[in-house]
Amino acid sequence: MLTFTFVVAAPSSISTSSLTGSSYTSSLSFPSISRAFHSRSRSRPPALCYSGLPENTASDIAPCLFPLHRCKTIHLVRHAQGIHNVEGDKNYDAYLNPAYFDAQLTPLGWKQVDNLRKHVRASGLMKRIDLVLVSPLLRTLQTAVGVFGGEDYIDGTDALPLMIAHAGNSSHDAISSIDCPPVVAVELCREHLGVHPCDKRRSISEYQHLFPAIDFSLIDSNEDIWWKANARETKEELTDRGLKFMEWLWTRKEKEIAIVTHRAFLFHTLNAFGNDCHPSVKKEISKPFDNCEFRSMVIVDRNGCINLL
């Protein structure tokens, strides 16, 4: 069993201007993991993850130290606002509406994407990311290519576009796959499965037409065989799926990975971590994500050898 520690590396918090009443916040990481481990402010240092210490241990002693090769930096992103969120945030039953099948981004969602895109470039983060992993649903695919993709696609370019123009009923131009990290779709990081039409995906062949340069090769079935109309995935099953995703993530060779996924998936997966951390860090790790919120964390292998289930 692979054991992880999350080290919250004192991310800076950046707020952009209000968008039609919605505030957007992004937490950006330090320029390097090594700096995150030893950077300390003159005031009380940020809480790190403590291994094997009781929960009431003072948060300013005995921070963890790990070899860099046993660490990965992950940048977690919840998708921007989808059409299902507009009513669903007011009335949970609205998520049962068949009109929200594989919900696309709203115009506000695309504004949130554009803001985050500006931040990941201004911070230098874009140059450090080795890989983007994305849930194969329309709203996450749109968010991933909008934030981490290239510039506007120009017809006649040799490289395939990451997204064709107006994909998913959007007014967005085509997005280039040049000068950006590879984007790979992964079924394990999908949203809470079953019952809600917004969480049912299209066929992979449809997505391949809309997002030609995204790699869908890790998905076994063209049709959605995971989502059930009359059966909702339990919270325990969702957590187990999230942990399997984390273990698979550790097998990747890339050291800095962005993951574009969903609120419930993030909440239940992250809530399984941090039990050996200071309570303030546990709370920070498992806090629910807002639309298009971005957080950077470090995962650490503490076992010395990795034994996957």
KOLPA-40212 format. One record per residue: x negated, y negated, z negated of N, C-alpha, C in turn; residue in one letter. Coordinates in pm, whole numbers, plus 50000, padded with zeros to 5 digits. Example, Ala and Ser with C-alpha at 12.3 -4.5 7.8 and 13.67 -1.06 7.14 Angstrom:
REM KOLPA-40212
SITE,n.X,n.Y,n.Z,ca.X,ca.Y,ca.Z,c.X,c.Y,c.Z,rest
SITE,48681,50569,49220,48770,50450,49220,48680,50330,49220,A
SITE,48715,50225,49292,48633,50106,49286,48710,49997,49213,S
This chain:
REM KOLPA-40212
SITE,n.X,n.Y,n.Z,ca.X,ca.Y,ca.Z,c.X,c.Y,c.Z,rest
SITE,49914,50119,50000,50000,50000,50000,49911,49876,50000,M
SITE,49932,49787,50091,49853,49665,50103,49907,49561,50006,L
SITE,49821,49509,49918,49861,49409,49821,49812,49273,49866,T
SITE,49901,49174,49867,49866,49040,49908,49874,48945,49791,F
SITE,49790,48845,49793,49806,48727,49710,49829,48609,49803,T
SITE,49921,48522,49767,49935,48396,49839,49859,48289,49763,F
SITE,49772,48219,49831,49702,48105,49773,49757,47980,49839,V
SITE,49823,47898,49761,49878,47774,49815,49770,47669,49805,V
SITE,49715,47632,49920,49591,47556,49923,49616,47406,49925,A
SITE,49689,47358,49826,49712,47215,49809,49748,47144,49937,A
SITE,49854,47185,50006,49888,47121,50133,49931,46977,50113,P
SITE,49894,46892,50207,49941,46755,50203,50083,46751,50257,S
SITE,50161,46659,50210,50300,46649,50253,50317,46523,50334,S
SITE,50370,46538,50454,50386,46425,50545,50532,46413,50584,I
SITE,50590,46297,50564,50729,46275,50602,50734,46180,50720,S
SITE,50816,46213,50816,50834,46125,50930,50958,46042,50909,T
SITE,50987,45955,51002,51104,45869,50990,51232,45951,50995,S
SITE,51336,45898,50938,51465,45967,50933,51523,45983,51072,S
SITE,51581,46100,51097,51643,46127,51226,51793,46144,51204,L
SITE,51870,46045,51243,52015,46045,51226,52054,46097,51088,T
SITE,51989,46043,50987,52025,46079,50850,51954,46201,50797,G
SITE,51879,46273,50881,51809,46393,50834,51661,46363,50820,S
SITE,51605,46389,50704,51465,46365,50679,51385,46489,50715,S
SITE,51273,46470,50778,51188,46582,50822,51058,46577,50745,Y
SITE,51018,46688,50687,50894,46695,50610,50807,46807,50661,T
SITE,50679,46780,50671,50585,46883,50713,50472,46891,50613,S
SITE,50437,47012,50569,50321,47033,50483,50206,47083,50568,S
SITE,50100,47008,50575,49988,47042,50662,49871,47089,50578,L
SITE,49797,47189,50628,49689,47250,50551,49561,47170,50563,S
SITE,49463,47208,50480,49330,47150,50492,49264,47196,50621,F
SITE,49161,47125,50667,49095,47164,50792,49032,47302,50790,P
SITE,49001,47361,50676,48944,47495,50675,48982,47566,50547,S
SITE,48982,47701,50552,49015,47778,50433,48910,47754,50326,I
SITE,48783,47752,50365,48677,47739,50265,48692,47609,50187,S
SITE,48731,47504,50254,48752,47378,50185,48869,47391,50088,R
SITE,48973,47466,50130,49089,47482,50044,49054,47551,49913,A
SITE,48955,47640,49916,48922,47713,49795,48844,47629,49694,F
SITE,48767,47529,49742,48686,47458,49644,48718,47309,49634,H
SITE,48814,47261,49714,48848,47120,49708,48925,47090,49579,S
SITE,48885,46989,49506,48953,46953,49382,48964,46802,49375,R
SITE,49078,46754,49331,49097,46610,49316,49051,46567,49177,S
SITE,49043,46438,49154,49000,46388,49023,49109,46408,48918,R
SITE,49234,46412,48964,49344,46437,48872,49358,46588,48851,S
SITE,49460,46630,48778,49483,46771,48754,49488,46844,48887,R
SITE,49411,46951,48905,49406,47019,49035,49536,47088,49066,P
SITE,49568,47107,49192,49689,47180,49228,49680,47324,49180,P
SITE,49796,47382,49147,49798,47520,49100,49761,47614,49213,A
SITE,49669,47704,49186,49636,47810,49280,49699,47939,49229,L
SITE,49676,48048,49297,49730,48176,49254,49631,48242,49159,C
SITE,49681,48290,49047,49596,48350,48946,49622,48499,48940,Y
SITE,49518,48580,48945,49531,48724,48948,49510,48783,48809,S
SITE,49611,48854,48758,49595,48925,48633,49604,48839,48510,G
SITE,49645,48713,48522,49658,48626,48407,49804,48618,48365,L
SITE,49832,48605,48236,49971,48591,48193,50031,48463,48245,P
SITE,50163,48461,48258,50231,48347,48320,50212,48218,48241,E
SITE,50186,48226,48110,50172,48105,48031,50026,48056,48025,N
SITE,49938,48119,48103,49800,48074,48108,49794,47934,48168,T
SITE,49711,47848,48111,49701,47711,48163,49662,47713,48309,A
SITE,49721,47624,48387,49704,47628,48532,49578,47557,48578,S
SITE,49490,47515,48483,49369,47446,48526,49243,47528,48496,D
SITE,49260,47663,48476,49143,47747,48452,49146,47868,48543,I
SITE,49030,47927,48563,49014,48056,48632,49085,48067,48765,A
SITE,49062,47975,48859,49121,47994,48992,49058,48115,49060,P
SITE,49134,48176,49151,49084,48294,49220,48974,48257,49320,C
SITE,48888,48353,49347,48784,48337,49449,48784,48464,49533,L
SITE,48792,48449,49666,48798,48564,49756,48701,48543,49871,F
SITE,48638,48650,49920,48556,48639,50042,48643,48593,50158,P
SITE,48588,48508,50240,48666,48449,50349,48718,48554,50447,L
SITE,48640,48662,50468,48682,48761,50566,48803,48842,50517,H
SITE,48840,48830,50390,48959,48897,50339,49081,48804,50336,R
SITE,49071,48694,50407,49178,48593,50405,49228,48562,50546,C
SITE,49355,48530,50554,49412,48475,50677,49493,48351,50639,K
SITE,49489,48252,50724,49576,48136,50709,49700,48157,50794,T
SITE,49816,48141,50732,49941,48151,50808,50017,48019,50797,I
SITE,50073,47976,50907,50152,47853,50913,50296,47894,50941,H
SITE,50381,47878,50842,50519,47925,50850,50611,47811,50894,L
SITE,50694,47839,50994,50786,47739,51047,50926,47799,51055,V
SITE,51023,47731,50996,51162,47767,51022,51205,47693,51148,R
SITE,51287,47757,51229,51335,47695,51353,51403,47561,51325,H
SITE,51404,47476,51425,51474,47347,51415,51625,47369,51412,A
SITE,51699,47261,51394,51845,47273,51380,51908,47338,51502,Q
SITE,51987,47443,51478,52062,47510,51584,52208,47467,51578,G
SITE,52281,47497,51684,52422,47456,51688,52502,47522,51576,I
SITE,52460,47640,51531,52531,47708,51424,52508,47643,51289,H
SITE,52395,47571,51272,52365,47508,51144,52456,47389,51115,N
SITE,52504,47324,51219,52583,47201,51200,52707,47230,51115,V
SITE,52783,47332,51153,52901,47369,51075,52868,47470,50965,E
SITE,52773,47559,50992,52739,47663,50896,52684,47609,50765,G
SITE,52613,47495,50771,52562,47435,50648,52674,47378,50562,D
SITE,52788,47351,50624,52903,47300,50549,52995,47414,50503,K
SITE,53009,47514,50588,53100,47624,50561,53036,47753,50609,N
SITE,52994,47839,50516,52921,47960,50551,52998,48049,50647,Y
SITE,53130,48048,50638,53212,48133,50726,53200,48093,50872,D
SITE,53152,47972,50898,53136,47928,51037,53034,48013,51112,A
SITE,52945,48079,51037,52846,48165,51102,52909,48287,51168,Y
SITE,53036,48311,51139,53108,48423,51202,53163,48387,51339,L
SITE,53151,48262,51378,53208,48214,51504,53132,48274,51624,N
SITE,53204,48349,51711,53137,48409,51828,53077,48307,51923,P
SITE,53122,48181,51916,53069,48077,52003,52921,48047,51972,A
SITE,52875,48091,51854,52737,48064,51815,52644,48179,51848,Y
SITE,52686,48270,51933,52599,48381,51975,52462,48330,52018,F
SITE,52357,48384,51955,52218,48347,51986,52205,48195,52001,D
SITE,52236,48126,51893,52249,47980,51896,52123,47909,51945,A
SITE,52144,47807,52027,52034,47724,52077,52016,47601,51989,Q
SITE,51910,47525,52012,51884,47404,51937,51981,47293,51976,L
SITE,52010,47207,51878,52087,47086,51904,51993,46976,51953,T
SITE,52045,46864,52002,51957,46751,52035,51874,46705,51916,P
SITE,51934,46706,51796,51857,46672,51677,51745,46774,51654,L
SITE,51777,46901,51679,51675,47004,51666,51556,46978,51756,G
SITE,51581,46936,51878,51470,46906,51969,51390,46785,51922,W
SITE,51456,46688,51857,51382,46575,51799,51293,46622,51686,K
SITE,51344,46714,51604,51262,46771,51497,51140,46844,51555,Q
SITE,51162,46918,51662,51052,46987,51730,50947,46888,51778,V
SITE,50992,46780,51842,50898,46680,51893,50816,46617,51780,D
SITE,50880,46592,51666,50807,46534,51552,50701,46630,51499,N
SITE,50737,46758,51484,50640,46854,51435,50527,46874,51536,L
SITE,50561,46872,51662,50459,46883,51767,50355,46771,51753,R
SITE,50401,46650,51728,50309,46537,51711,50219,46558,51590,K
SITE,50275,46611,51482,50197,46630,51360,50090,46738,51375,H
SITE,50123,46850,51440,50023,46957,51451,49909,46915,51542,V
SITE,49934,46823,51632,49827,46771,51716,49746,46664,51644,R
SITE,49813,46573,51577,49743,46465,51508,49655,46519,51395,A
SITE,49695,46629,51333,49620,46688,51222,49501,46772,51268,S
SITE,49496,46805,51397,49393,46894,51447,49428,47040,51434,G
SITE,49544,47070,51378,49584,47209,51356,49597,47285,51487,L
SITE,49644,47218,51590,49668,47285,51718,49541,47352,51773,M
SITE,49426,47292,51744,49300,47346,51796,49254,47469,51718,K
SITE,49312,47491,51599,49264,47601,51514,49350,47726,51523,R
SITE,49473,47713,51569,49564,47828,51569,49523,47926,51679,I
SITE,49507,48053,51640,49467,48158,51732,49586,48224,51801,D
SITE,49703,48221,51737,49817,48299,51783,49944,48241,51726,L
SITE,50052,48245,51806,50185,48208,51759,50275,48331,51768,V
SITE,50333,48371,51656,50430,48480,51653,50569,48421,51638,L
SITE,50666,48479,51707,50798,48418,51708,50907,48525,51708,V
SITE,51012,48499,51634,51132,48583,51637,51199,48571,51773,S
SITE,51242,48682,51833,51303,48676,51967,51450,48636,51965,P
SITE,51475,48515,51918,51607,48453,51928,51588,48317,51992,L
SITE,51691,48268,52057,51677,48149,52140,51625,48030,52062,L
SITE,51679,48006,51942,51640,47887,51866,51496,47892,51819,R
SITE,51445,48011,51786,51305,48023,51745,51212,48014,51865,T
SITE,51252,48073,51976,51170,48065,52097,51158,47920,52143,L
SITE,51270,47846,52142,51265,47705,52180,51176,47626,52085,Q
SITE,51187,47653,51955,51105,47583,51857,50957,47614,51877,T
SITE,50924,47740,51898,50784,47780,51912,50717,47714,52031,A
SITE,50783,47719,52147,50719,47661,52266,50720,47509,52261,V
SITE,50824,47452,52197,50830,47306,52185,50721,47251,52094,G
SITE,50691,47321,51986,50590,47275,51891,50449,47310,51936,V
SITE,50429,47436,51978,50293,47486,52002,50258,47503,52149,F
SITE,50352,47475,52239,50325,47489,52381,50243,47376,52438,G
SITE,50218,47386,52570,50140,47283,52638,50224,47161,52672,G
SITE,50175,47084,52768,50248,46964,52811,50359,47004,52909,E
SITE,50423,46906,52969,50527,46935,53068,50468,47016,53183,D
SITE,50543,47116,53224,50498,47204,53332,50508,47132,53466,Y
SITE,50407,47150,53552,50407,47090,53685,50422,47201,53788,I
SITE,50520,47189,53875,50541,47290,53979,50414,47309,54061,D
SITE,50387,47435,54093,50270,47467,54172,50150,47505,54087,G
SITE,50160,47488,53955,50052,47530,53866,50039,47682,53868,T
SITE,49916,47732,53866,49893,47876,53871,49953,47949,53751,D
SITE,49938,47892,53630,49986,47958,53509,50138,47950,53499,A
SITE,50200,48055,53449,50344,48056,53429,50384,47956,53322,L
SITE,50505,47899,53329,50550,47811,53221,50588,47892,53098,P
SITE,50570,47833,52981,50620,47896,52859,50772,47895,52857,L
SITE,50831,47787,52908,50976,47775,52915,51015,47704,53043,M
SITE,51117,47754,53110,51165,47685,53230,51249,47564,53188,I
SITE,51273,47475,53282,51352,47356,53253,51494,47392,53213,A
SITE,51544,47323,53112,51684,47334,53066,51718,47473,53012,H
SITE,51619,47544,52962,51644,47677,52907,51736,47667,52786,A
SITE,51833,47757,52779,51924,47759,52665,52011,47637,52655,G
SITE,52060,47588,52768,52150,47471,52772,52086,47346,52714,N
SITE,51955,47338,52718,51887,47218,52669,51867,47120,52784,S
SITE,51830,46998,52748,51795,46898,52850,51644,46884,52860,S
SITE,51571,46980,52802,51425,46971,52794,51361,47015,52925,H
SITE,51254,46945,52963,51178,46983,53081,51103,47114,53058,D
SITE,51054,47173,53166,50974,47295,53156,50846,47265,53077,A
SITE,50797,47367,53004,50680,47352,52917,50567,47441,52968,I
SITE,50448,47385,52978,50333,47456,53032,50274,47553,52929,S
SITE,50208,47657,52978,50136,47751,52891,49986,47722,52889,S
SITE,49944,47613,52951,49802,47577,52958,49762,47503,52831,I
SITE,49640,47533,52781,49584,47466,52663,49669,47484,52538,D
SITE,49716,47606,52516,49790,47637,52395,49763,47782,52357,C
SITE,49785,47819,52231,49760,47958,52191,49863,48052,52253,P
SITE,49831,48181,52263,49929,48277,52313,50049,48286,52219,P
SITE,50165,48310,52278,50290,48321,52201,50343,48463,52221,V
SITE,50364,48533,52110,50407,48673,52114,50535,48690,52033,V
SITE,50635,48752,52092,50762,48776,52024,50753,48905,51942,A
SITE,50804,48899,51818,50798,49012,51726,50935,49032,51662,V
SITE,50991,49151,51679,51126,49180,51630,51133,49181,51477,E
SITE,51025,49220,51409,51028,49233,51263,51059,49102,51191,L
SITE,51030,48988,51251,51054,48861,51181,51184,48793,51224,C
SITE,51280,48874,51268,51413,48821,51301,51489,48780,51176,R
SITE,51599,48707,51199,51685,48665,51088,51764,48783,51033,E
SITE,51826,48762,50917,51912,48860,50850,52006,48924,50953,H
SITE,52001,49055,50966,52066,49125,51077,52213,49160,51047,L
SITE,52294,49152,51152,52429,49204,51147,52536,49100,51121,G
SITE,52656,49125,51178,52781,49051,51153,52782,48911,51214,V
SITE,52682,48828,51184,52680,48691,51233,52635,48688,51380,H
SITE,52722,48642,51472,52685,48640,51614,52561,48554,51645,P
SITE,52537,48452,51563,52421,48365,51589,52289,48440,51575,C
SITE,52292,48555,51505,52170,48631,51482,52155,48751,51575,D
SITE,52243,48762,51672,52232,48867,51775,52154,48810,51892,K
SITE,52057,48885,51941,51975,48834,52052,52029,48876,52187,R
SITE,51981,48808,52289,52009,48845,52427,51917,48960,52469,R
SITE,51932,49004,52589,51841,49106,52640,51704,49043,52662,S
SITE,51601,49123,52649,51465,49072,52670,51447,49026,52814,I
SITE,51512,49090,52908,51500,49048,53047,51553,48905,53067,S
SITE,51657,48869,52993,51706,48730,53000,51603,48633,52943,E
SITE,51545,48669,52831,51443,48582,52771,51321,48569,52860,Y
SITE,51283,48678,52925,51166,48673,53012,51186,48575,53127,Q
SITE,51309,48561,53171,51339,48462,53276,51327,48320,53221,H
SITE,51375,48299,53098,51375,48165,53039,51238,48124,52986,L
SITE,51160,48223,52941,51030,48197,52878,50924,48287,52943,F
SITE,50886,48258,53067,50803,48350,53146,50667,48384,53085,P
SITE,50605,48291,53014,50469,48315,52964,50465,48369,52821,A
SITE,50580,48389,52758,50581,48451,52626,50564,48601,52643,I
SITE,50486,48661,52555,50459,48805,52558,50568,48879,52479,D
SITE,50653,48955,52548,50758,49033,52484,50724,49183,52480,F
SITE,50600,49216,52504,50562,49357,52521,50571,49439,52392,S
SITE,50574,49373,52276,50583,49446,52150,50727,49487,52116,L
SITE,50823,49444,52195,50963,49477,52168,51001,49597,52253,I
SITE,51050,49701,52188,51072,49830,52254,51197,49835,52340,D
SITE,51304,49769,52297,51433,49783,52364,51474,49654,52434,S
SITE,51519,49666,52558,51567,49549,52630,51692,49492,52562,N
SITE,51784,49578,52523,51906,49534,52455,51882,49528,52304,E
SITE,51969,49456,52236,51957,49440,52091,52021,49559,52021,D
SITE,51936,49651,51975,51987,49770,51905,51974,49755,51753,I
SITE,51924,49642,51707,51908,49619,51563,52032,49557,51500,W
SITE,52099,49471,51573,52213,49395,51519,52340,49479,51529,W
SITE,52417,49486,51419,52542,49561,51415,52658,49467,51384,K
SITE,52766,49480,51459,52880,49389,51443,52949,49404,51308,A
SITE,52948,49526,51253,53025,49552,51131,52939,49589,51011,N
SITE,52810,49574,51021,52722,49611,50909,52615,49504,50892,A
SITE,52609,49447,50773,52511,49345,50740,52391,49409,50670,R
SITE,52273,49378,50716,52150,49422,50651,52151,49378,50505,E
SITE,52118,49468,50412,52113,49429,50271,51992,49340,50246,T
SITE,51996,49268,50135,51883,49182,50100,51758,49265,50075,K
SITE,51776,49385,50018,51662,49473,49994,51601,49521,50126,E
SITE,51687,49552,50223,51638,49594,50354,51566,49480,50425,E
SITE,51619,49359,50410,51555,49242,50470,51417,49218,50407,L
SITE,51410,49230,50275,51280,49214,50207,51181,49319,50253,T
SITE,51225,49444,50262,51137,49553,50308,51086,49526,50449,D
SITE,51174,49476,50534,51133,49444,50672,51030,49332,50671,R
SITE,51051,49233,50585,50955,49124,50575,50819,49171,50528,G
SITE,50817,49265,50433,50689,49318,50384,50619,49401,50491,L
SITE,50697,49475,50570,50638,49549,50682,50575,49451,50782,K
SITE,50643,49340,50805,50588,49238,50895,50456,49185,50840,F
SITE,50451,49158,50709,50327,49106,50650,50214,49207,50661,M
SITE,50244,49334,50641,50140,49436,50653,50091,49449,50797,E
SITE,50185,49442,50891,50146,49444,51033,50063,49319,51066,W
SITE,50103,49206,51012,50031,49081,51036,49884,49093,50996,L
SITE,49860,49165,50885,49723,49179,50838,49637,49260,50934,W
SITE,49699,49345,51016,49621,49425,51111,49576,49344,51232,T
SITE,49632,49226,51250,49592,49143,51364,49450,49090,51343,R
SITE,49377,49076,51452,49239,49027,51443,49234,48876,51420,K
SITE,49340,48804,51459,49340,48658,51449,49337,48615,51302,E
SITE,49269,48504,51275,49252,48456,51138,49346,48340,51103,K
SITE,49399,48273,51202,49488,48160,51176,49609,48174,51269,E
SITE,49725,48198,51209,49843,48239,51285,49964,48154,51246,I
SITE,50035,48104,51345,50162,48035,51322,50276,48134,51341,A
SITE,50378,48125,51258,50492,48217,51262,50619,48134,51263,I
SITE,50699,48147,51368,50823,48071,51382,50939,48168,51359,V
SITE,51013,48145,51253,51113,48243,51212,51233,48173,51150,T
SITE,51293,48233,51045,51424,48192,50996,51428,48175,50845,H
SITE,51528,48102,50799,51541,48069,50657,51554,48193,50568,R
SITE,51650,48281,50596,51672,48397,50510,51553,48491,50515,A
SITE,51498,48512,50634,51380,48599,50645,51266,48546,50559,F
SITE,51239,48416,50569,51132,48356,50491,51161,48364,50342,L
SITE,51282,48331,50302,51315,48329,50159,51297,48466,50095,F
SITE,51355,48569,50155,51351,48701,50094,51212,48763,50103,H
SITE,51139,48736,50210,51003,48788,50220,50910,48721,50120,T
SITE,50912,48589,50116,50821,48516,50028,50856,48534,49881,L
SITE,50983,48558,49853,51024,48576,49714,50964,48704,49654,N
SITE,50917,48794,49739,50853,48917,49690,50710,48892,49644,A
SITE,50656,48774,49671,50519,48741,49636,50515,48640,49521,F
SITE,50397,48623,49466,50375,48519,49366,50407,48557,49224,G
SITE,50437,48685,49198,50469,48725,49061,50347,48722,48969,N
SITE,50227,48722,49027,50106,48712,48947,50048,48571,48952,D
SITE,50127,48477,49001,50084,48338,49010,50142,48255,48895,C
SITE,50091,48135,48880,50152,48040,48789,50296,48015,48835,H
SITE,50391,48000,48743,50532,47982,48782,50555,47869,48881,P
SITE,50477,47762,48872,50496,47651,48966,50460,47692,49108,S
SITE,50360,47783,49121,50321,47831,49253,50426,47929,49307,V
SITE,50474,48017,49219,50582,48109,49258,50701,48030,49312,K
SITE,50737,47924,49245,50850,47841,49289,50821,47776,49424,K
SITE,50698,47731,49441,50660,47667,49568,50662,47765,49684,E
SITE,50616,47888,49658,50613,47990,49763,50753,48025,49811,I
SITE,50846,48040,49717,50978,48095,49752,51086,47991,49776,S
SITE,51052,47865,49770,51151,47760,49794,51208,47772,49935,K
SITE,51342,47764,49951,51402,47776,50085,51349,47668,50181,P
SITE,51339,47705,50307,51290,47615,50412,51404,47533,50470,F
SITE,51376,47406,50497,51467,47324,50577,51442,47351,50725,D
SITE,51531,47302,50811,51511,47316,50954,51381,47250,50997,N
SITE,51300,47322,51073,51173,47276,51128,51072,47237,51021,C
SITE,51088,47292,50902,50989,47270,50798,50867,47360,50824,E
SITE,50751,47308,50788,50623,47372,50817,50543,47382,50688,F
SITE,50499,47503,50653,50415,47520,50534,50296,47609,50569,R
SITE,50181,47576,50513,50060,47654,50536,50022,47727,50408,S
SITE,49989,47856,50421,49948,47938,50308,49832,48027,50349,M
SITE,49769,48089,50250,49662,48184,50274,49704,48318,50216,V
SITE,49689,48424,50294,49712,48558,50241,49577,48627,50222,I
SITE,49569,48706,50115,49443,48766,50074,49462,48916,50051,V
SITE,49372,48995,50105,49367,49137,50074,49280,49157,49950,D
SITE,49340,49206,49841,49266,49221,49715,49225,49366,49688,R
SITE,49257,49457,49776,49236,49600,49747,49100,49653,49784,N
SITE,49030,49584,49870,48900,49634,49914,48912,49723,50036,G
SITE,49024,49794,50049,49053,49869,50171,49203,49859,50195,C
SITE,49242,49870,50320,49381,49847,50357,49444,49981,50391,I
SITE,49545,50019,50316,49620,50141,50343,49763,50104,50376,N
SITE,49799,50113,50502,49935,50078,50542,50030,50192,50510,L
SITE,50155,50154,50481,50256,50255,50454,50283,50337,50579,L
